[in-house]
Amino acid sequence: MAKWFKGDLHIHSALSPCGSLYMSPRAIVEEAKKRGLDLISVTDHNTCDNLVYVEKVAHEEGITLIPGMELQTEEEVHLLAYFETLGGALAFKEEVYPYLPDVKNDPDYFGDQVIVDEHDNIVGVEEKLLINSLLLSLDQCVEMVRSYRGISLPAHVDRETFGIINQLGFVPDYLGFRAVEISRAITPQEALSKWPELEGYTLVGSSDAHYLDDIGAVVTLFHMETPSWEGLRGVLEEGRGRVNILRTSSSRSRGVVGEFP
């Protein structure tokens, strides 16, 4: 029997230069558990090396991890990519990494990019600046994700920076997206009022957390059999099930602000 499961599918770890150094794999998972989340995705910019350790902690804590990344295309569109397995995500990363410009990160300006293990030890540092655009188009990125049997959806489509509507002027029908993400700065009703063309998509919301306190600020309730890849694919790609977007007030109490078939 299908149930409602709470997911936050857009979280950054300390590997993203914009992410707090406190965003270690263990801290992320433990915070997610405190917030009552059933499934999470850590989606660092153009890489996923911390997922190895996130998966270990998530398994310990009984939380489903959906391996993910946040790609930045050459059009400066942010695209969320989700994968069935950790191995699939890591293999995908190896394919796209050469398309990241060979520009060295300046930690003092952009922030640190560290790989942290399940015991909060820094075990590596990413030297390339991760927040550059890949030398790949949106079309190429979507096709590459699909070739790994992954799911892609445009991130925070309402944002003036890196949102697909602002960058391209529309969401291309031919790419076959069934779902799009809206940011926590807007409600589903506001998004549909401003962009009626989004009516045809399943709207999902996530925290886009860069700090621990942000995890669970916005979540999506997914109506599915289990908090699993199969269930998520059914909702985001096959139109099975429903979603509710939940927001958090300053007191962290939650209320439903939208429901979409």
Sequence and secondary structure as in RCSB ss.txt:
>XXXX:A:sequence
MAKWFKGDLHIHSALSPCGSLYMSPRAIVEEAKKRGLDLISVTDHNTCDNLVYVEKVAHEEGITLIPGMELQTEE
EVHLLAYFETLGGALAFKEEVYPYLPDVKNDPDYFGDQVIVDEHDNIVGVEEKLLINSLLLSLDQCVEMVRSYRG
ISLPAHVDRETFGIINQLGFVPDYLGFRAVEISRAITPQEALSKWPELEGYTLVGSSDAHYLDDIGAVVTLFHME
TPSWEGLRGVLEEGRGRVNILRTSSSRSRGVVGEFP
>XXXX:A:secstr
  EEEEEEEEE  TTSTTS TT  HHHHHHHHHHTT SEEEE  BT  TTHHHHHHHHHHHT EE  EEEEE TT
  EEEEE SSHHHHHHHHHHHGGGS   B  HHHH   EEE TTS EEEE  B TTS  SS HHHHHHHHHHTT 
EEEES TT TTT HHHHHSS  GGG   EEEE TTS HHHHHHH GGGGGSEEEE   BSSGGGTTSEEEEEEES
SSSHHHHHHHHTS  S EEEEEE TT  EEEEEEE 
